[in-house]
Amino acid sequence: MPAADPLSMSALELAAAIRSKELSARAVVGAHVAHARAVNPEINAIVVERYEAALREAELADERLAELAEVETLPPLFGVPCTIKESFAVAGLPNTSGLVRRRDVIASEDATTVARLRAAGAICIGLTNVSELCMWMESNNRVYGRSNNPYDLRCIVGGSSGGEGAIVGAGASPFGLGADIGGSIRLPAFFCGVFGHKSTGGVVPGTGMHPLSEGAALRYLSTGPIARRAADLMPLMRILAGPDGHDAGVRELELGDPESVDLASLEVFVVEDNGRVPVDFEMGEALDDAARTLASLGAKVVRRRIPELARGFELWSAAMASAAQTPFRELLGEGEPIPVGRELLRWVMRRSQHTLPALVLAAVEDMPIFVSAGEQQQRLVAEGLALRAQLEQLLGPRGVLLFPTHPRPAPRHYAPLLRPLDFDYTGIFNIMELPVTQVPMGLSRAGLPLGLQVVGGAGRDHVTIATACALEREHGGWVRPAREPSVAGRDRSAVS
């Protein structure tokens, strides 16, 4: 592979190559657009194209560069292509969040994080697919259809930032913008073999995202990057982070420097599973490989059991229910609660505007078996706070937790409907408000990505990212999918 192949370089490397004129912005954006055009008909990751507009912006960037005497004045991502999750407002483009009732909604201004990326010089080549209203782990909706995994079209890409994971994993975007309230950055990054970072709670504003969380859940929802190279994660976080005067959940928090982390001083706690859902053998192997690597770099590695993680779903759902102000069925109806029973009948007759997971979530949101209330809810919220304190004490300033991202590599389409609680492995850390970096760890014997989560103490985002960078150096990180696009594999219309 050529040393200057733009489809394998990090965003920082691309920006440096453009500044030095080793590569033009037009060539960099053009390479990613060409690759997106080749792979997207199969994976359906980019659902709103900006290809021609992006190419024009790249040409303008090259003209600006030719006239500049001092390249130091250029923003850090000058001329670098990216993609944006469709649930973020991008001025002049659709902002449906996969909801048919929002099909005609066009954003009038950029979301805060989109504006910050643009101000940093990034060029958006397209918007990417989501699950309906961003509340399921398969990116599939009645507006844009289903996204397919670039490593195996029969498999899911995760949700809700699934289109981002798929297009970055396919090599057609160096990084993208996602959001995570139960694993929506980490699961797509894992299933599609790339890096993702869920920040400490309250670091990045969600202003301009639809739907936006309410109350305490503003701190559970984390906007952040999905990237093919770990080195891009902290620079992107620095661009995205900080209050914007609108998102009440965001605070000032100084982000540390991954370069300052002494890997030999790390305390690494390896937790093999959550005690409820067993983990696939190859996922366990990936966890062991990472632990051995960090031990070889001088880190102290300890194996632990944390029994409280077995109650991840109960703790997550109680915290979310406690923070919620607007019922999900009302969000589906754009302010008017949908008649769930009637819509389920319409779905059976293939006439509903909604996907089955969205209707099931609306149907069960008040059922005590799934959602706690009253004293039980208060008790579970208190248990969650106690677990957060326990993890904070365990991790301290130098500790990281290695934990599976999911029980197994990317499942087949619709399989999550049969195992809906597998997101326990990610959702628990949202309500803990702890930083988590998703790290790819090669491919399974079936050719699907393996990986793990690196969890750190609050405000220690740089420690989890430094660990991810070390594991990338030793294990290679993202592996470009071997398969080539084929007409037979194309599927843009499947929905549930």
C-alpha positions as CSV (number, residue, x, y, z in Angstrom):
1,M,0.0,0.0,0.0
2,P,1.5,3.4,-0.9
3,A,2.8,5.5,2.0
4,A,0.6,8.4,1.0
5,D,-2.6,6.5,0.4
6,P,-5.3,8.9,1.7
7,L,-7.7,6.1,2.4
8,S,-5.4,4.7,5.1
9,M,-4.2,7.9,6.7
10,S,-5.4,9.6,9.9
11,A,-7.1,13.0,9.8
12,L,-4.0,14.6,11.3
13,E,-1.8,13.0,8.7
14,L,-4.1,14.1,5.9
15,A,-4.1,17.7,7.3
16,A,-0.3,17.7,7.4
17,A,-0.1,16.3,3.8
18,I,-2.4,19.1,2.6
19,R,-0.5,21.8,4.4
20,S,2.8,20.6,2.9
21,K,1.1,20.2,-0.5
22,E,2.2,16.6,-0.6
23,L,-1.6,16.0,-1.3
24,S,-4.1,18.5,-2.5
25,A,-7.4,18.9,-0.6
26,R,-9.1,18.0,-3.9
27,A,-7.2,14.8,-4.2
28,V,-7.9,13.8,-0.5
29,V,-11.6,14.6,-0.7
30,G,-11.8,13.1,-4.2
31,A,-10.3,9.8,-3.0
32,H,-12.8,9.5,-0.2
33,V,-15.8,10.5,-2.4
34,A,-14.7,8.0,-5.1
35,H,-14.5,5.2,-2.5
36,A,-17.8,6.2,-0.9
37,R,-19.4,6.0,-4.3
38,A,-18.0,2.5,-4.8
39,V,-19.0,1.0,-1.4
40,N,-22.1,3.0,-0.4
41,P,-24.6,1.3,-2.8
42,E,-24.0,-1.9,-0.8
43,I,-23.6,-0.7,2.8
44,N,-26.1,2.3,2.6
45,A,-24.1,4.2,5.2
46,I,-24.2,7.7,3.7
47,V,-27.9,8.6,3.2
48,V,-27.6,12.3,2.3
49,E,-24.7,12.9,-0.2
50,R,-22.7,16.1,-0.3
51,Y,-20.1,14.8,-2.8
52,E,-20.2,17.6,-5.4
53,A,-20.4,20.3,-2.8
54,A,-17.5,18.7,-0.9
55,L,-15.4,18.6,-4.0
56,R,-16.1,22.3,-4.6
57,E,-15.1,23.2,-1.1
58,A,-11.9,21.2,-1.5
59,E,-11.0,23.1,-4.6
60,L,-11.6,26.4,-2.8
61,A,-9.4,25.2,0.0
62,D,-6.6,24.5,-2.5
63,E,-7.0,28.0,-3.9
64,R,-6.8,29.5,-0.4
65,L,-3.7,27.4,0.3
66,A,-2.0,28.6,-2.9
67,E,-2.5,32.2,-1.8
68,L,-1.2,31.8,1.8
69,A,2.2,32.8,2.9
70,E,1.9,31.2,6.4
71,V,0.2,27.8,6.6
72,E,0.4,27.9,10.4
73,T,-2.7,30.1,10.3
74,L,-4.8,27.3,8.8
75,P,-7.3,25.5,11.0
76,P,-6.2,22.0,12.2
77,L,-8.5,19.9,9.9
78,F,-8.1,22.1,6.8
79,G,-9.3,20.2,3.7
80,V,-9.9,17.0,5.6
81,P,-13.1,15.1,4.7
82,C,-15.5,13.7,7.3
83,T,-19.1,12.5,7.7
84,I,-21.8,13.5,10.1
85,K,-24.6,11.5,11.8
86,E,-27.9,12.6,10.2
87,S,-29.4,13.3,13.6
88,F,-27.1,16.4,13.9
89,A,-28.3,19.5,12.2
90,V,-26.3,20.5,9.1
91,A,-27.6,23.7,7.6
92,G,-29.6,23.1,4.4
93,L,-29.7,19.3,4.8
94,P,-32.3,16.9,6.1
95,N,-32.5,16.3,9.9
96,T,-35.0,13.5,10.2
97,S,-33.3,11.2,12.7
98,G,-34.9,8.4,10.7
99,L,-38.5,9.5,11.5
100,V,-41.0,9.6,8.6
101,R,-42.8,12.5,10.2
102,R,-39.6,14.6,9.9
103,R,-39.0,13.7,6.3
104,D,-39.5,17.3,5.2
105,V,-37.4,18.9,8.0
106,I,-34.4,20.8,6.7
107,A,-31.9,22.2,9.2
108,S,-31.7,26.0,9.2
109,E,-28.3,26.1,11.0
110,D,-25.5,23.8,12.1
111,A,-25.4,21.9,15.4
112,T,-22.7,23.3,17.7
113,T,-20.4,20.4,17.0
114,V,-20.9,20.5,13.3
115,A,-20.1,24.2,13.3
116,R,-17.0,23.5,15.3
117,L,-15.8,20.9,12.9
118,R,-16.4,23.2,9.9
119,A,-14.6,26.0,11.7
120,A,-11.7,23.6,12.1
121,G,-11.6,23.2,8.3
122,A,-13.3,19.8,8.0
123,I,-15.3,19.2,4.8
124,C,-18.5,17.1,5.2
125,I,-19.0,14.6,2.3
126,G,-22.4,13.3,3.6
127,L,-24.8,12.5,6.4
128,T,-25.0,9.0,7.7
129,N,-27.7,6.6,8.7
130,V,-29.3,6.1,12.1
131,S,-31.8,3.9,13.9
132,E,-35.3,5.4,14.2
133,L,-35.0,8.4,16.6
134,C,-31.6,7.0,17.6
135,M,-33.0,4.4,20.0
136,W,-31.9,1.0,18.7
137,M,-28.7,-0.9,18.1
138,E,-29.4,-1.5,14.4
139,S,-29.4,1.4,12.0
140,N,-32.6,0.9,10.0
141,N,-35.6,3.2,9.5
142,R,-38.4,3.9,7.1
143,V,-36.8,7.0,5.6
144,Y,-33.5,5.7,4.5
145,G,-33.6,1.9,4.9
146,R,-31.0,-0.4,6.5
147,S,-27.3,-0.1,6.7
148,N,-25.1,-3.2,6.1
149,N,-21.7,-4.1,7.6
150,P,-18.7,-3.5,5.3
151,Y,-17.1,-6.7,6.6
152,D,-20.2,-8.8,5.9
153,L,-23.4,-7.4,4.4
154,R,-25.5,-9.9,6.3
155,C,-24.5,-8.3,9.6
156,I,-25.6,-5.2,11.5
157,V,-23.5,-2.0,11.8
158,G,-24.9,-1.1,15.2
159,G,-26.8,2.0,16.2
160,S,-27.6,4.6,16.5
161,S,-24.4,6.0,14.9
162,G,-24.3,2.9,12.6
163,G,-23.9,4.8,9.3
164,E,-20.8,6.5,10.8
165,G,-19.3,3.2,11.9
166,A,-20.0,1.6,8.5
167,I,-18.5,4.4,6.3
168,V,-15.4,4.9,8.5
169,G,-15.0,1.1,8.7
170,A,-15.3,0.9,4.9
171,G,-12.4,3.4,4.6
172,A,-14.5,6.1,2.9
173,S,-14.3,8.6,5.7
174,P,-11.3,9.2,8.1
175,F,-13.6,10.2,10.9
176,G,-17.2,11.0,11.7
177,L,-19.4,12.6,14.3
178,G,-21.6,10.4,16.5
179,A,-23.5,10.4,19.7
180,D,-23.8,7.8,22.5
181,I,-26.4,7.3,25.2
182,G,-26.3,3.6,25.6
183,G,-23.4,2.6,23.3
184,S,-24.3,4.4,20.1
185,I,-20.7,5.4,19.3
186,R,-19.0,2.3,20.8
187,L,-21.2,-0.4,19.3
188,P,-21.0,0.9,15.7
189,A,-17.2,1.5,16.1
190,F,-16.9,-2.1,17.4
191,F,-19.0,-3.8,14.9
192,C,-17.2,-2.0,12.0
193,G,-13.7,-2.3,13.3
194,V,-12.7,1.3,14.1
195,F,-12.1,3.6,17.1
196,G,-14.8,5.5,19.0
197,H,-14.7,7.7,22.1
198,K,-17.5,8.3,24.6
199,S,-16.3,11.2,26.7
200,T,-16.7,11.9,30.4
201,G,-20.3,13.2,31.0
202,G,-20.9,16.8,30.2
203,V,-17.8,17.5,28.0
204,V,-19.4,18.0,24.5
205,P,-22.6,19.9,23.8
206,G,-25.5,18.1,22.1
207,T,-27.1,21.3,20.8
208,G,-28.6,20.9,17.4
209,M,-29.1,17.1,17.8
210,H,-32.5,15.5,17.4
211,P,-33.8,14.1,19.7
212,L,-31.8,15.7,22.5
213,S,-31.8,14.2,26.0
214,E,-33.5,15.9,29.0
215,G,-32.5,16.6,32.6
216,A,-29.8,14.5,34.0
217,A,-29.6,12.5,30.8
218,L,-27.9,15.5,29.1
219,R,-24.8,14.2,31.0
220,Y,-25.4,10.6,29.9
221,L,-25.5,11.5,26.3
222,S,-22.0,12.0,24.8
223,T,-21.3,13.5,21.4
224,G,-17.9,12.3,20.1
225,P,-15.7,10.9,17.3
226,I,-15.6,7.7,15.4
227,A,-12.2,7.4,13.6
228,R,-10.1,4.9,11.8
229,R,-7.0,6.0,13.7
230,A,-6.7,6.4,17.5
231,A,-4.4,9.4,17.2
232,D,-7.3,11.5,15.9
233,L,-9.5,11.0,19.0
234,M,-8.1,13.6,21.3
235,P,-7.5,16.3,18.7
236,L,-11.1,15.8,17.7
237,M,-12.3,16.0,21.3
238,R,-10.5,19.3,21.8
239,I,-12.3,20.7,18.8
240,L,-15.7,19.4,20.0
241,A,-15.5,20.1,23.7
242,G,-16.6,23.0,25.8
243,P,-19.8,24.8,26.7
244,D,-21.8,26.6,24.0
245,G,-24.2,28.5,26.2
246,H,-27.1,26.3,25.2
247,D,-26.6,22.7,26.5
248,A,-27.1,22.9,30.2
249,G,-25.4,19.6,30.8
250,V,-22.0,20.8,29.6
251,R,-19.2,22.0,31.8
252,E,-15.7,23.3,31.5
253,L,-13.3,20.4,31.8
254,E,-9.6,20.5,30.8
255,L,-8.8,17.6,28.6
256,G,-5.4,15.9,29.4
257,D,-2.6,15.0,27.0
258,P,-2.4,11.3,26.0
259,E,1.3,11.8,25.4
260,S,1.7,12.5,29.2
261,V,0.5,9.1,30.2
262,D,3.1,6.7,31.5
263,L,1.9,3.3,30.3
264,A,4.2,1.6,32.8
265,S,2.3,3.3,35.7
266,L,-1.1,2.1,34.5
267,E,-3.3,-0.1,36.7
268,V,-5.3,-2.3,34.3
269,F,-8.3,-4.1,35.6
270,V,-9.5,-6.9,33.3
271,V,-13.2,-7.8,33.7
272,E,-14.1,-10.7,31.5
273,D,-17.9,-10.3,31.4
274,N,-20.8,-8.6,33.2
275,G,-21.8,-11.8,35.0
276,R,-25.1,-12.0,33.1
277,V,-24.5,-12.5,29.4
278,P,-21.6,-14.8,28.5
279,V,-18.9,-13.6,26.1
280,D,-17.9,-15.2,22.8
281,F,-14.5,-17.1,23.1
282,E,-12.8,-14.8,20.5
283,M,-13.9,-11.7,22.4
284,G,-12.3,-13.2,25.4
285,E,-9.1,-13.8,23.5
286,A,-9.0,-10.2,22.3
287,L,-9.4,-9.0,25.9
288,D,-6.5,-11.3,27.0
289,D,-4.3,-10.1,24.1
290,A,-4.8,-6.5,25.1
291,A,-4.0,-7.3,28.8
292,R,-0.8,-9.1,27.8
293,T,0.3,-6.2,25.6
294,L,-0.2,-3.7,28.4
295,A,1.6,-5.9,30.9
296,S,4.5,-6.1,28.4
297,L,4.6,-2.3,28.4
298,G,5.0,-2.4,32.2
299,A,1.4,-1.9,33.3
300,K,0.1,-3.7,36.4
301,V,-2.7,-6.1,35.3
302,V,-5.3,-7.4,37.7
303,R,-8.3,-9.6,36.9
304,R,-11.5,-8.5,38.7
305,R,-15.1,-9.4,39.0
306,I,-17.7,-6.6,39.5
307,P,-21.0,-8.3,40.3
308,E,-22.9,-5.1,40.1
309,L,-22.4,-5.0,36.3
310,A,-24.9,-7.8,36.0
311,R,-27.6,-5.3,36.8
312,G,-26.5,-2.9,34.1
313,F,-29.9,-2.8,32.3
314,E,-31.9,-2.2,35.4
315,L,-29.5,0.6,36.5
316,W,-29.4,2.2,33.1
317,S,-33.2,2.1,32.5
318,A,-33.9,3.5,36.0
319,A,-31.5,6.4,35.5
320,M,-33.0,7.1,32.0
321,A,-36.6,6.9,33.3
322,S,-35.8,9.1,36.2
323,A,-34.4,11.8,33.8
324,A,-37.0,11.4,31.1
325,Q,-39.7,14.1,30.7
326,T,-41.1,13.3,27.2
327,P,-42.4,9.7,26.5
328,F,-40.8,8.0,23.6
329,R,-44.2,7.5,22.0
330,E,-44.6,11.2,22.0
331,L,-41.3,11.7,20.3
332,L,-42.3,9.2,17.6
333,G,-45.4,11.4,17.0
334,E,-43.5,14.7,17.0
335,G,-45.4,16.0,20.0
336,E,-48.5,13.8,19.7
337,P,-48.3,10.3,21.3
338,I,-48.7,7.7,18.6
339,P,-51.4,4.9,19.1
340,V,-48.9,2.1,19.7
341,G,-51.4,-0.8,19.5
342,R,-52.8,0.5,16.2
343,E,-49.3,1.0,14.8
344,L,-48.3,-2.5,15.7
345,L,-51.2,-3.8,13.7
346,R,-50.3,-1.5,10.8
347,W,-46.7,-2.9,11.0
348,V,-48.0,-6.5,10.7
349,M,-49.8,-5.4,7.5
350,R,-46.6,-3.6,6.4
351,R,-48.3,-0.2,6.5
352,S,-46.6,1.4,9.5
353,Q,-44.3,4.4,9.2
354,H,-42.3,3.0,12.1
355,T,-39.8,0.1,12.6
356,L,-40.6,-2.8,14.9
357,P,-37.9,-1.9,17.5
358,A,-39.3,1.6,17.8
359,L,-42.8,0.4,18.3
360,V,-41.7,-2.2,20.9
361,L,-39.8,0.5,22.8
362,A,-42.8,2.7,22.8
363,A,-45.0,-0.2,23.9
364,V,-42.9,-1.3,26.9
365,E,-41.7,2.1,28.2
366,D,-44.3,2.1,31.0
367,M,-44.2,-1.6,31.8
368,P,-42.9,-2.3,35.3
369,I,-41.1,-5.4,34.1
370,F,-38.9,-3.2,31.9
371,V,-39.0,0.3,33.5
372,S,-38.9,0.9,37.3
373,A,-41.0,3.6,39.0
374,G,-41.5,5.1,42.5
375,E,-39.4,3.7,45.3
376,Q,-37.9,0.9,43.2
377,Q,-36.7,3.5,40.7
378,Q,-35.2,5.6,43.5
379,R,-33.4,2.6,44.9
380,L,-31.9,1.6,41.5
381,V,-30.8,5.2,40.9
382,A,-29.1,5.1,44.3
383,E,-27.4,1.7,43.4
384,G,-26.2,3.3,40.2
385,L,-24.6,6.2,42.1
386,A,-23.0,3.7,44.5
387,L,-21.5,1.8,41.6
388,R,-20.2,5.0,40.1
389,A,-18.4,5.8,43.3
390,Q,-17.0,2.2,43.5
391,L,-15.6,2.5,40.0
392,E,-14.2,5.9,40.6
393,Q,-12.4,4.6,43.7
394,L,-11.1,1.5,41.8
395,L,-9.8,3.4,38.8
396,G,-8.4,6.5,40.4
397,P,-6.1,8.7,38.3
398,R,-4.1,5.8,36.7
399,G,-6.5,3.0,36.4
400,V,-8.3,1.6,33.3
401,L,-10.9,-1.1,33.0
402,L,-10.7,-3.5,30.0
403,F,-14.2,-4.8,29.3
404,P,-15.9,-6.4,26.3
405,T,-17.9,-4.0,24.1
406,H,-20.5,-6.7,23.3
407,P,-20.8,-10.4,23.9
408,R,-20.0,-11.3,20.3
409,P,-18.9,-9.8,17.0
410,A,-21.5,-8.2,14.7
411,P,-24.7,-10.2,14.8
412,R,-26.9,-10.9,11.7
413,H,-29.6,-8.4,10.8
414,Y,-32.6,-8.4,13.2
415,A,-30.8,-10.7,15.7
416,P,-30.7,-8.0,18.4
417,L,-34.5,-8.3,18.6
418,L,-33.9,-11.7,20.2
419,R,-31.2,-10.5,22.5
420,P,-32.1,-6.9,23.3
421,L,-30.2,-6.6,26.6
422,D,-26.8,-7.3,25.1
423,F,-26.1,-3.5,25.1
424,D,-25.7,-3.9,28.9
425,Y,-22.0,-4.0,28.1
426,T,-22.0,-0.4,27.0
427,G,-25.1,1.4,28.4
428,I,-23.9,1.1,32.1
429,F,-21.0,3.4,31.5
430,N,-23.3,6.2,30.2
431,I,-25.0,6.6,33.5
432,M,-21.6,6.3,35.2
433,E,-20.5,9.3,33.2
434,L,-17.1,7.7,32.7
435,P,-14.9,8.1,29.6
436,V,-14.7,5.0,27.4
437,T,-12.7,4.4,24.3
438,Q,-13.6,1.6,21.9
439,V,-10.5,-0.2,20.5
440,P,-10.5,-2.6,17.5
441,M,-8.4,-5.8,18.0
442,G,-8.2,-7.4,14.7
443,L,-10.7,-9.8,13.0
444,S,-12.4,-13.0,14.1
445,R,-12.0,-16.2,12.3
446,A,-15.2,-15.3,10.4
447,G,-13.6,-12.0,9.3
448,L,-15.6,-9.8,11.6
449,P,-14.1,-7.1,13.8
450,L,-13.1,-7.9,17.4
451,G,-12.5,-5.2,20.1
452,L,-12.9,-4.0,23.6
453,Q,-13.7,-1.0,25.8
454,V,-11.1,0.9,27.8
455,V,-12.9,2.6,30.7
456,G,-11.3,5.4,32.8
457,G,-12.0,7.6,35.7
458,A,-14.1,10.8,35.2
459,G,-12.1,13.4,33.4
460,R,-9.4,10.9,32.5
461,D,-10.3,10.7,28.8
462,H,-6.6,11.1,27.9
463,V,-5.8,7.9,29.8
464,T,-8.2,5.7,27.9
465,I,-7.2,7.3,24.6
466,A,-3.5,6.8,25.4
467,T,-4.3,3.1,26.1
468,A,-6.1,2.9,22.8
469,C,-3.1,4.4,21.0
470,A,-0.7,1.9,22.6
471,L,-3.0,-1.0,21.6
472,E,-3.2,0.3,18.0
473,R,0.6,0.4,17.8
474,E,0.9,-3.2,19.0
475,H,-2.1,-4.7,17.2
476,G,-2.6,-2.6,14.1
477,G,-6.0,-1.1,14.9
478,W,-8.4,-0.8,11.9
479,V,-8.1,-3.5,9.3
480,R,-9.5,-2.5,5.9
481,P,-12.3,-4.8,4.8
482,A,-11.1,-7.4,2.3
483,R,-14.3,-7.8,0.4
484,E,-15.0,-5.8,-2.8
485,P,-18.4,-4.2,-3.7
486,S,-20.7,-6.4,-5.8
487,V,-24.0,-5.7,-7.4
488,A,-25.4,-8.9,-5.7
489,G,-24.8,-7.6,-2.3
490,R,-26.7,-4.3,-2.7
491,D,-29.7,-3.7,-0.4
492,R,-30.9,-0.2,0.4
493,S,-34.6,-0.9,1.1
494,A,-34.8,-3.6,3.8
495,V,-36.6,-2.3,6.9
496,S,-38.3,-3.9,9.9
